């Protein structure tokens, strides 16, 4: 609920506006700014303004807000260039209206700052000269003729009519502190719903991805399920090696299991026993693909069940979400300065100010290693187990704390064959100390200057990491 004109009058009456000097202006969102003042008797203080939202208001802040827009917007640049150092000479509230006018003296030049605390399209913060010519404004409104260079139309002063607005029930000696506290609570409730909705959307998107991956693995299993037939073919060729000639395209052999003659196609480019080696190679490849698909299918089903349970628990009305919310807010705030590898495969997860890139299979491991990691990044992997790599993106001037390392280790265990045992020995080193194994499998590396870490899988830590990962 926005402030009414009586509440605005009460708030401004408590503020040391007269003779305060503007020292800084900060923009927190499209509609919200804070004005940092200094008063010769009251010292430093901050005025918060928000216009054009359902919670349009102004009041002092007990402490600075940390949120800032990603880059300096046009109006902020104007304010810092032309208003910093000006002194407030007057504060006038138009009768029965939510419109304020502050007179600013900038080294002998008079400027006017209009703050319209409406929640509709008329809301704005406007700077004019003495003749009401608009110099700049927070929200450009061409249809209202509110653009730089135009004259600001001053509304006729109102007379009291319609409903009588009353000041809300007082709960604190300072009305500014009361309003600040009330809107902080409202904002917290709104942020909670936003965070939960984000978690629900990301969680459901990830569940759909897992379901699609499961369908893909089922198709892979179907494609290679007859690998035993390839072995029987290879065995037939091996038993009849003396009949294999060079450059043959087919051969008819007696199948001792069925008692019938079968015709087997051959590769004319191969000679004699090369046909047998080729046949066993096809069998081994198909068998390996089947076993890998089966393992991956089991892992995906377990992850789907785990994520489904975790998401349901988080969104349950009885869930204690306080710790998760605090962690997500902190990660979101700190994560604004983190450089994330663009369109990286696998998972991207925030751990404090650090970014974790998680490969879940050999292909993702290799892609992350080749194209999304740098020499000073850290590599974490479960020792003695096949599985995913976790890369901790380095931040200049910051060492990796233990908590971030444990997050990376937890993910490395979860996406490895050590997951079933619930614990593992891990090693970690910087990417520049990895070398590829000559002739090795895709993504296979040999670490040097590695350090060891023994970790027991923490399901609560894992749940928090999986629910807050950004896979957009």
RODO-907956 format. One record per residue (C-alpha): x, y, z. Coordinates in nm, 3 decimals. Layout:
+---------+---------+---------+
:       u :       v :       w :
+---------+---------+---------+
:       X :       Y :       Z :
...
+---------+---------+---------+
***
This chain:
+---------+---------+---------+
:       u :       v :       w :
+---------+---------+---------+
:   0.000 :   0.000 :   0.000 :
:   0.136 :   0.341 :  -0.099 :
:   0.167 :   0.630 :   0.142 :
:  -0.113 :   0.888 :   0.145 :
:  -0.049 :   1.261 :   0.157 :
:  -0.091 :   1.283 :   0.536 :
:   0.166 :   1.009 :   0.591 :
:   0.407 :   1.177 :   0.350 :
:   0.370 :   1.502 :   0.545 :
:   0.444 :   1.319 :   0.871 :
:   0.751 :   1.150 :   0.724 :
:   0.898 :   1.473 :   0.583 :
:   0.838 :   1.650 :   0.913 :
:   1.082 :   1.407 :   1.077 :
:   1.353 :   1.451 :   0.812 :
:   1.639 :   1.706 :   0.836 :
:   1.580 :   1.825 :   0.480 :
:   1.654 :   2.194 :   0.529 :
:   2.027 :   2.270 :   0.470 :
:   2.116 :   1.903 :   0.399 :
:   2.383 :   1.863 :   0.130 :
:   2.350 :   1.589 :  -0.133 :
:   2.660 :   1.366 :  -0.141 :
:   2.555 :   1.071 :  -0.356 :
:   2.264 :   0.910 :  -0.544 :
:   2.224 :   0.533 :  -0.589 :
:   1.972 :   0.354 :  -0.811 :
:   1.852 :   0.019 :  -0.678 :
:   1.597 :  -0.070 :  -0.944 :
:   1.405 :   0.089 :  -1.230 :
:   1.183 :   0.277 :  -0.984 :
:   1.389 :   0.307 :  -0.666 :
:   1.669 :   0.543 :  -0.565 :
:   1.838 :   0.646 :  -0.243 :
:   1.972 :   0.996 :  -0.184 :
:   2.270 :   1.028 :   0.051 :
:   2.275 :   1.357 :   0.245 :
:   2.487 :   1.527 :   0.508 :
:   2.337 :   1.763 :   0.766 :
:   2.557 :   1.979 :   0.987 :
:   2.368 :   1.872 :   1.301 :
:   2.225 :   1.529 :   1.218 :
:   2.526 :   1.400 :   1.024 :
:   2.490 :   1.157 :   0.733 :
:   2.145 :   1.024 :   0.649 :
:   1.976 :   0.850 :   0.354 :
:   1.642 :   0.925 :   0.187 :
:   1.482 :   0.633 :   0.000 :
:   1.234 :   0.705 :  -0.282 :
:   1.026 :   0.459 :  -0.485 :
:   0.775 :   0.577 :  -0.747 :
:   0.538 :   0.410 :  -0.989 :
:   0.493 :   0.085 :  -0.794 :
:   0.219 :  -0.042 :  -0.560 :
:   0.455 :   0.054 :  -0.274 :
:   0.541 :   0.410 :  -0.380 :
:   0.694 :   0.587 :  -0.083 :
:   0.979 :   0.787 :   0.066 :
:   1.142 :   0.756 :   0.407 :
:   1.486 :   0.760 :   0.564 :
:   1.693 :   0.443 :   0.578 :
:   1.856 :   0.315 :   0.893 :
:   2.134 :   0.157 :   0.684 :
:   2.239 :   0.170 :   0.317 :
:   2.083 :  -0.072 :   0.069 :
:   2.329 :  -0.301 :  -0.108 :
:   2.130 :  -0.367 :  -0.425 :
:   2.236 :  -0.163 :  -0.727 :
:   2.150 :  -0.163 :  -1.094 :
:   2.401 :  -0.342 :  -1.316 :
:   2.515 :  -0.020 :  -1.481 :
:   2.467 :   0.352 :  -1.427 :
:   2.138 :   0.464 :  -1.579 :
:   2.091 :   0.794 :  -1.759 :
:   1.913 :   0.976 :  -1.473 :
:   2.168 :   0.867 :  -1.215 :
:   2.449 :   0.995 :  -1.433 :
:   2.270 :   1.331 :  -1.461 :
:   2.214 :   1.353 :  -1.084 :
:   2.574 :   1.275 :  -1.005 :
:   2.697 :   1.527 :  -1.259 :
:   2.459 :   1.813 :  -1.173 :
:   2.308 :   1.761 :  -0.826 :
:   2.593 :   1.629 :  -0.608 :
:   2.705 :   1.906 :  -0.373 :
:   2.377 :   2.097 :  -0.386 :
:   2.209 :   2.211 :  -0.063 :
:   1.836 :   2.184 :   0.008 :
:   1.695 :   2.532 :   0.058 :
:   1.325 :   2.445 :   0.073 :
:   1.079 :   2.156 :   0.092 :
:   0.721 :   2.209 :  -0.019 :
:   0.439 :   1.956 :  -0.030 :
:   0.149 :   2.052 :  -0.252 :
:  -0.173 :   2.063 :  -0.046 :
:  -0.361 :   1.732 :  -0.018 :
:  -0.125 :   1.579 :  -0.272 :
:   0.157 :   1.326 :  -0.291 :
:   0.376 :   1.574 :  -0.475 :
:   0.694 :   1.719 :  -0.320 :
:   0.918 :   1.997 :  -0.445 :
:   1.271 :   2.038 :  -0.312 :
:   1.467 :   2.353 :  -0.383 :
:   1.838 :   2.284 :  -0.445 :
:   2.116 :   2.543 :  -0.444 :
:   2.414 :   2.427 :  -0.655 :
:   2.676 :   2.699 :  -0.603 :
:   2.428 :   2.981 :  -0.664 :
:   2.221 :   2.798 :  -0.928 :
:   1.867 :   2.710 :  -0.819 :
:   1.732 :   2.372 :  -0.928 :
:   1.398 :   2.213 :  -0.843 :
:   1.353 :   1.844 :  -0.766 :
:   0.993 :   1.719 :  -0.800 :
:   0.901 :   1.382 :  -0.644 :
:   0.557 :   1.252 :  -0.747 :
:   0.476 :   0.958 :  -0.523 :
:   0.198 :   0.813 :  -0.733 :
:   0.161 :   0.446 :  -0.818 :
:   0.035 :   0.503 :  -1.174 :
:   0.170 :   0.651 :  -1.495 :
:   0.196 :   0.999 :  -1.341 :
:   0.467 :   0.884 :  -1.099 :
:   0.806 :   1.042 :  -1.161 :
:   1.113 :   1.221 :  -1.027 :
:   1.190 :   1.533 :  -1.227 :
:   1.464 :   1.798 :  -1.216 :
:   1.388 :   2.144 :  -1.357 :
:   1.540 :   2.491 :  -1.355 :
:   1.373 :   2.794 :  -1.196 :
:   1.150 :   2.838 :  -1.502 :
:   1.024 :   2.477 :  -1.469 :
:   1.208 :   2.367 :  -1.783 :
:   1.278 :   1.995 :  -1.751 :
:   1.650 :   1.918 :  -1.735 :
:   1.615 :   1.546 :  -1.683 :
:   1.377 :   1.295 :  -1.524 :
:   1.365 :   0.938 :  -1.402 :
:   1.085 :   0.822 :  -1.633 :
:   1.035 :   0.979 :  -1.973 :
:   0.664 :   1.038 :  -2.051 :
:   0.633 :   1.178 :  -2.407 :
:   0.253 :   1.153 :  -2.400 :
:   0.248 :   1.377 :  -2.094 :
:   0.501 :   1.606 :  -2.261 :
:   0.751 :   1.513 :  -1.991 :
:   1.085 :   1.500 :  -2.171 :
:   1.401 :   1.706 :  -2.140 :
:   1.361 :   2.063 :  -2.270 :
:   0.983 :   2.081 :  -2.219 :
:   0.817 :   2.291 :  -1.954 :
:   0.680 :   2.100 :  -1.658 :
:   0.311 :   2.157 :  -1.610 :
:   0.249 :   2.239 :  -1.244 :
:  -0.092 :   2.111 :  -1.130 :
:  -0.339 :   2.341 :  -0.964 :
:  -0.330 :   2.310 :  -0.589 :
:  -0.596 :   2.074 :  -0.462 :
:  -0.863 :   2.128 :  -0.203 :
:  -0.954 :   1.846 :   0.032 :
:  -1.238 :   1.638 :  -0.106 :
:  -1.347 :   1.278 :  -0.135 :
:  -1.236 :   1.024 :   0.128 :
:  -1.050 :   1.146 :   0.433 :
:  -0.705 :   0.986 :   0.447 :
:  -0.582 :   0.893 :   0.791 :
:  -0.235 :   0.808 :   0.913 :
:  -0.199 :   0.435 :   0.972 :
:  -0.183 :   0.316 :   1.331 :
:   0.140 :   0.425 :   1.495 :
:   0.362 :   0.148 :   1.632 :
:   0.692 :   0.333 :   1.675 :
:   0.813 :   0.673 :   1.793 :
:   0.970 :   0.739 :   1.451 :
:   0.724 :   0.713 :   1.166 :
:   1.017 :   0.677 :   0.925 :
:   1.144 :   0.369 :   1.112 :
:   0.792 :   0.227 :   1.123 :
:   0.740 :   0.266 :   0.748 :
:   1.085 :   0.128 :   0.672 :
:   1.015 :  -0.181 :   0.885 :
:   0.669 :  -0.237 :   0.735 :
:   0.789 :  -0.226 :   0.377 :
:   1.093 :  -0.438 :   0.454 :
:   0.854 :  -0.708 :   0.574 :
:   0.631 :  -0.667 :   0.267 :
:   0.935 :  -0.684 :   0.045 :
:   1.063 :  -0.991 :   0.226 :
:   0.732 :  -1.170 :   0.171 :
:   0.734 :  -1.069 :  -0.195 :
:   1.096 :  -1.182 :  -0.234 :
:   1.009 :  -1.514 :  -0.073 :
:   0.736 :  -1.578 :  -0.328 :
:   0.969 :  -1.472 :  -0.609 :
:   1.245 :  -1.703 :  -0.487 :
:   1.008 :  -1.995 :  -0.439 :
:   0.857 :  -1.941 :  -0.783 :
:   1.205 :  -1.929 :  -0.932 :
:   1.297 :  -2.250 :  -0.748 :
:   0.976 :  -2.416 :  -0.865 :
:   1.032 :  -2.311 :  -1.229 :
:   1.397 :  -2.416 :  -1.230 :
:   1.317 :  -2.736 :  -1.046 :
:   1.038 :  -2.834 :  -1.285 :
:   1.257 :  -2.750 :  -1.583 :
:   1.530 :  -2.974 :  -1.445 :
:   1.283 :  -3.256 :  -1.380 :
:   1.167 :  -3.235 :  -1.742 :
:   1.528 :  -3.244 :  -1.857 :
:   1.590 :  -3.556 :  -1.649 :
:   1.277 :  -3.724 :  -1.785 :
:   1.389 :  -3.649 :  -2.140 :
:   1.736 :  -3.784 :  -2.061 :
:   1.581 :  -4.104 :  -1.923 :
:   1.382 :  -4.150 :  -2.245 :
:   1.706 :  -4.100 :  -2.439 :
:   1.885 :  -4.367 :  -2.237 :
:   1.595 :  -4.610 :  -2.286 :
:   1.630 :  -4.559 :  -2.661 :
:   2.004 :  -4.620 :  -2.635 :
:   1.939 :  -4.943 :  -2.448 :
:   1.691 :  -5.055 :  -2.711 :
:   1.941 :  -4.986 :  -2.990 :
:   2.214 :  -5.209 :  -2.840 :
:   2.011 :  -5.464 :  -2.646 :
:   2.102 :  -5.744 :  -2.892 :
:   2.475 :  -5.717 :  -2.826 :
:   2.482 :  -6.090 :  -2.737 :
:   2.386 :  -6.161 :  -3.098 :
:   2.701 :  -5.979 :  -3.204 :
:   2.905 :  -6.204 :  -2.973 :
:   2.743 :  -6.515 :  -3.122 :
:   2.833 :  -6.388 :  -3.469 :
:   3.193 :  -6.328 :  -3.360 :
:   3.210 :  -6.674 :  -3.201 :
:   3.083 :  -6.832 :  -3.527 :
:   3.351 :  -6.654 :  -3.727 :
:   3.619 :  -6.754 :  -3.475 :
:   3.513 :  -7.122 :  -3.488 :
:   3.533 :  -7.116 :  -3.866 :
:   3.843 :  -6.902 :  -3.908 :
:   3.989 :  -7.152 :  -4.157 :
:   3.701 :  -7.080 :  -4.395 :
:   3.754 :  -6.702 :  -4.401 :
:   3.915 :  -6.575 :  -4.718 :
:   4.040 :  -6.233 :  -4.818 :
:   3.806 :  -5.976 :  -4.973 :
:   3.496 :  -6.184 :  -4.898 :
:   3.161 :  -6.006 :  -4.873 :
:   2.966 :  -6.289 :  -4.704 :
:   2.997 :  -6.641 :  -4.568 :
:   2.747 :  -6.921 :  -4.493 :
:   2.808 :  -7.099 :  -4.160 :
:   2.630 :  -7.361 :  -3.951 :
:   2.488 :  -7.215 :  -3.629 :
:   2.543 :  -7.490 :  -3.371 :
:   2.274 :  -7.349 :  -3.140 :
:   1.989 :  -7.347 :  -3.392 :
:   2.124 :  -7.617 :  -3.622 :
:   2.056 :  -7.396 :  -3.923 :
:   2.283 :  -7.234 :  -4.177 :
:   2.318 :  -6.857 :  -4.141 :
:   2.461 :  -6.609 :  -4.388 :
:   2.691 :  -6.346 :  -4.239 :
:   2.793 :  -6.031 :  -4.424 :
:   3.164 :  -5.944 :  -4.419 :
:   3.370 :  -5.635 :  -4.480 :
:   3.553 :  -5.690 :  -4.808 :
:   3.831 :  -5.456 :  -4.696 :
:   3.936 :  -5.695 :  -4.417 :
:   4.147 :  -6.007 :  -4.448 :
:   4.105 :  -6.341 :  -4.272 :
:   4.125 :  -6.303 :  -3.895 :
:   4.070 :  -5.929 :  -3.922 :
:   3.702 :  -6.017 :  -3.977 :
:   3.700 :  -6.192 :  -3.637 :
:   3.870 :  -5.902 :  -3.460 :
:   3.627 :  -5.661 :  -3.621 :
:   3.327 :  -5.872 :  -3.509 :
:   3.449 :  -5.891 :  -3.150 :
:   3.519 :  -5.519 :  -3.158 :
:   3.158 :  -5.449 :  -3.258 :
:   3.041 :  -5.676 :  -2.975 :
:   3.259 :  -5.507 :  -2.715 :
:   3.148 :  -5.161 :  -2.830 :
:   2.779 :  -5.255 :  -2.818 :
:   2.821 :  -5.424 :  -2.479 :
:   3.002 :  -5.118 :  -2.340 :
:   2.732 :  -4.888 :  -2.475 :
:   2.463 :  -5.103 :  -2.316 :
:   2.634 :  -5.111 :  -1.976 :
:   2.700 :  -4.736 :  -1.986 :
:   2.339 :  -4.662 :  -2.083 :
:   2.218 :  -4.889 :  -1.804 :
:   2.437 :  -4.715 :  -1.545 :
:   2.336 :  -4.373 :  -1.672 :
:   1.969 :  -4.474 :  -1.664 :
:   1.998 :  -4.583 :  -1.301 :
:   2.178 :  -4.259 :  -1.212 :
:   1.918 :  -4.045 :  -1.389 :
:   1.629 :  -4.228 :  -1.220 :
:   1.792 :  -4.183 :  -0.879 :
:   1.859 :  -3.814 :  -0.949 :
:   1.501 :  -3.765 :  -1.069 :
:   1.367 :  -3.922 :  -0.750 :
:   1.605 :  -3.716 :  -0.533 :
:   1.522 :  -3.386 :  -0.704 :
:   1.151 :  -3.455 :  -0.703 :
:   1.160 :  -3.525 :  -0.330 :
:   1.375 :  -3.220 :  -0.258 :
:   1.153 :  -2.987 :  -0.463 :
:   0.836 :  -3.119 :  -0.298 :
:   0.995 :  -3.076 :   0.045 :
:   1.102 :  -2.718 :  -0.032 :
:   0.760 :  -2.614 :  -0.164 :
:   0.571 :  -2.785 :   0.118 :
:   0.380 :  -2.536 :   0.338 :
:   0.542 :  -2.697 :   0.643 :
:   0.898 :  -2.665 :   0.510 :
:   1.157 :  -2.461 :   0.697 :
:   1.286 :  -2.247 :   0.410 :
:   1.474 :  -1.986 :   0.609 :
:   1.825 :  -2.129 :   0.560 :
:   1.767 :  -2.203 :   0.191 :
:   1.629 :  -1.853 :   0.128 :
:   1.919 :  -1.685 :   0.307 :
:   2.169 :  -1.889 :   0.107 :
:   1.994 :  -1.823 :  -0.225 :
:   1.964 :  -1.450 :  -0.158 :
:   2.330 :  -1.429 :  -0.065 :
:   2.432 :  -1.632 :  -0.371 :
:   2.212 :  -1.421 :  -0.598 :
:   2.352 :  -1.096 :  -0.462 :
:   2.716 :  -1.205 :  -0.471 :
:   2.671 :  -1.386 :  -0.798 :
:   2.614 :  -1.061 :  -0.984 :
:   2.989 :  -1.004 :  -0.997 :
:   3.080 :  -1.360 :  -1.093 :
:   3.190 :  -1.427 :  -1.449 :
:   3.005 :  -1.738 :  -1.566 :
:   3.124 :  -1.934 :  -1.866 :
:   2.874 :  -1.867 :  -2.149 :
:   2.651 :  -2.157 :  -2.254 :
:   2.861 :  -2.410 :  -2.068 :
:   2.751 :  -2.775 :  -2.077 :
:   2.655 :  -2.961 :  -1.763 :
:   2.543 :  -2.762 :  -1.459 :
:   2.634 :  -2.411 :  -1.345 :
:   2.601 :  -2.372 :  -0.968 :
:   2.679 :  -2.076 :  -0.742 :
:   2.874 :  -2.137 :  -0.421 :
:   2.919 :  -1.813 :  -0.231 :
:   3.096 :  -1.574 :  -0.470 :
:   3.235 :  -1.866 :  -0.674 :
:   3.089 :  -2.044 :  -0.977 :
:   3.104 :  -2.422 :  -1.009 :
:   3.089 :  -2.587 :  -1.352 :
:   2.985 :  -2.952 :  -1.326 :
:   3.042 :  -3.215 :  -1.593 :
:   2.823 :  -3.522 :  -1.555 :
:   2.978 :  -3.748 :  -1.818 :
:   3.292 :  -3.782 :  -2.031 :
:   3.158 :  -3.557 :  -2.308 :
:   3.068 :  -3.272 :  -2.070 :
:   3.397 :  -3.317 :  -1.882 :
:   3.594 :  -3.284 :  -2.205 :
:   3.394 :  -2.982 :  -2.327 :
:   3.436 :  -2.798 :  -1.995 :
:   3.806 :  -2.877 :  -1.987 :
:   3.867 :  -2.765 :  -2.346 :
:   3.650 :  -2.455 :  -2.375 :
:   3.522 :  -2.335 :  -2.036 :
:   3.812 :  -2.359 :  -1.791 :
:   4.133 :  -2.161 :  -1.750 :
:   4.468 :  -2.238 :  -1.595 :
:   4.393 :  -2.086 :  -1.254 :
:   4.055 :  -2.258 :  -1.219 :
:   4.040 :  -2.555 :  -0.982 :
:   3.955 :  -2.913 :  -1.083 :
:   3.794 :  -3.159 :  -0.839 :
:   3.740 :  -3.531 :  -0.904 :
:   3.666 :  -3.848 :  -0.706 :
:   3.981 :  -4.062 :  -0.685 :
:   3.948 :  -4.416 :  -0.820 :
:   3.595 :  -4.371 :  -0.954 :
:   3.464 :  -4.283 :  -1.296 :
:   3.245 :  -3.974 :  -1.301 :
:   3.209 :  -3.604 :  -1.344 :
:   3.459 :  -3.323 :  -1.312 :
:   3.381 :  -3.012 :  -1.108 :
:   3.559 :  -2.687 :  -1.195 :
:   3.576 :  -2.398 :  -0.948 :
:   3.608 :  -2.076 :  -1.149 :
:   3.891 :  -1.870 :  -1.004 :
:   3.832 :  -1.514 :  -0.879 :
:   4.133 :  -1.286 :  -0.890 :
:   4.266 :  -1.211 :  -0.542 :
:   4.045 :  -1.470 :  -0.369 :
:   4.147 :  -1.811 :  -0.241 :
:   3.893 :  -2.092 :  -0.246 :
:   3.744 :  -2.137 :   0.105 :
:   3.680 :  -2.480 :   0.252 :
:   3.301 :  -2.446 :   0.222 :
:   3.325 :  -2.391 :  -0.154 :
:   3.565 :  -2.683 :  -0.185 :
:   3.319 :  -2.904 :   0.005 :
:   3.040 :  -2.795 :  -0.229 :
:   3.254 :  -2.896 :  -0.528 :
:   3.353 :  -3.225 :  -0.363 :
:   2.988 :  -3.305 :  -0.284 :
:   2.894 :  -3.259 :  -0.649 :
:   3.194 :  -3.463 :  -0.765 :
:   3.081 :  -3.754 :  -0.546 :
:   2.718 :  -3.723 :  -0.653 :
:   2.808 :  -3.741 :  -1.022 :
:   3.048 :  -4.035 :  -0.985 :
:   3.027 :  -4.406 :  -0.914 :
:   3.124 :  -4.324 :  -0.554 :
:   2.773 :  -4.196 :  -0.498 :
:   2.639 :  -4.532 :  -0.383 :
:   2.901 :  -4.557 :  -0.107 :
:   2.823 :  -4.208 :   0.022 :
:   3.187 :  -4.107 :   0.065 :
:   3.506 :  -4.081 :  -0.136 :
:   3.866 :  -3.974 :  -0.149 :
:   3.900 :  -3.679 :  -0.385 :
:   4.188 :  -3.492 :  -0.534 :
:   4.198 :  -3.139 :  -0.659 :
:   4.446 :  -2.919 :  -0.840 :
:   4.452 :  -2.623 :  -1.075 :
:   4.367 :  -2.681 :  -1.440 :
:   4.717 :  -2.578 :  -1.548 :
:   4.853 :  -2.884 :  -1.366 :
:   4.639 :  -3.130 :  -1.565 :
:   4.773 :  -3.314 :  -1.868 :
:   4.584 :  -3.531 :  -2.108 :
:   4.650 :  -3.904 :  -2.109 :
:   4.804 :  -3.989 :  -2.445 :
:   4.570 :  -4.221 :  -2.631 :
:   4.328 :  -4.212 :  -2.337 :
:   3.953 :  -4.190 :  -2.338 :
:   3.765 :  -3.866 :  -2.400 :
:   3.824 :  -3.618 :  -2.120 :
:   4.075 :  -3.839 :  -1.937 :
:   4.345 :  -3.635 :  -1.761 :
:   4.640 :  -3.701 :  -1.529 :
:   4.670 :  -3.449 :  -1.241 :
:   4.995 :  -3.321 :  -1.095 :
:   5.061 :  -3.116 :  -0.779 :
:   4.724 :  -3.246 :  -0.656 :
:   4.594 :  -3.225 :  -0.300 :
:   4.377 :  -3.485 :  -0.130 :
:   4.041 :  -3.450 :   0.040 :
:   3.826 :  -3.711 :   0.215 :
:   3.454 :  -3.628 :   0.213 :
:   3.134 :  -3.795 :   0.334 :
:   2.835 :  -3.708 :   0.114 :
:   2.616 :  -3.447 :   0.288 :
:   2.260 :  -3.487 :   0.157 :
:   2.147 :  -3.148 :   0.293 :
:   2.435 :  -2.970 :   0.123 :
:   2.361 :  -3.160 :  -0.199 :
:   1.990 :  -3.067 :  -0.184 :
:   2.074 :  -2.700 :  -0.146 :
:   2.320 :  -2.707 :  -0.436 :
:   2.088 :  -2.890 :  -0.674 :
:   1.791 :  -2.666 :  -0.597 :
:   1.983 :  -2.343 :  -0.647 :
:   2.167 :  -2.436 :  -0.965 :
:   2.113 :  -2.213 :  -1.269 :
:   2.052 :  -2.416 :  -1.581 :
:   1.879 :  -2.155 :  -1.791 :
+---------+---------+---------+
***
